[in-house]
Amino acid sequence: MDINTLRIVTTVVSFIVFIGILIWVWRNRNTSDFKDAANLPFKDD
């Protein structure tokens, strides 16, 4: 395995992880959790 094959594999794996994160974020059941987290800085102590 040369360095270029390793670079290709790393790029493909990174892209698959990126797509997985996008799918996880855009699922409807996570929407309320993300809205709550987005409003945390605005809540009073």
BELUR-V740722 format. One record per residue. SS is DSSP state (a for helix, b for strand, c for the rest). Layout:
<<SS> <SS>>
//
This chain:
<<c> <c> <a> <a> <a> <a> <a> <a> <a> <a> <a> <a> <a> <a> <a> <a> <a> <a> <a> <a> <a> <a> <a> <a> <a> <a> <c> <a> <a> <a> <a> <a> <a> <a> <a> <a> <a> <a> <a> <a> <a> <a> <c> <c> <c>>
//
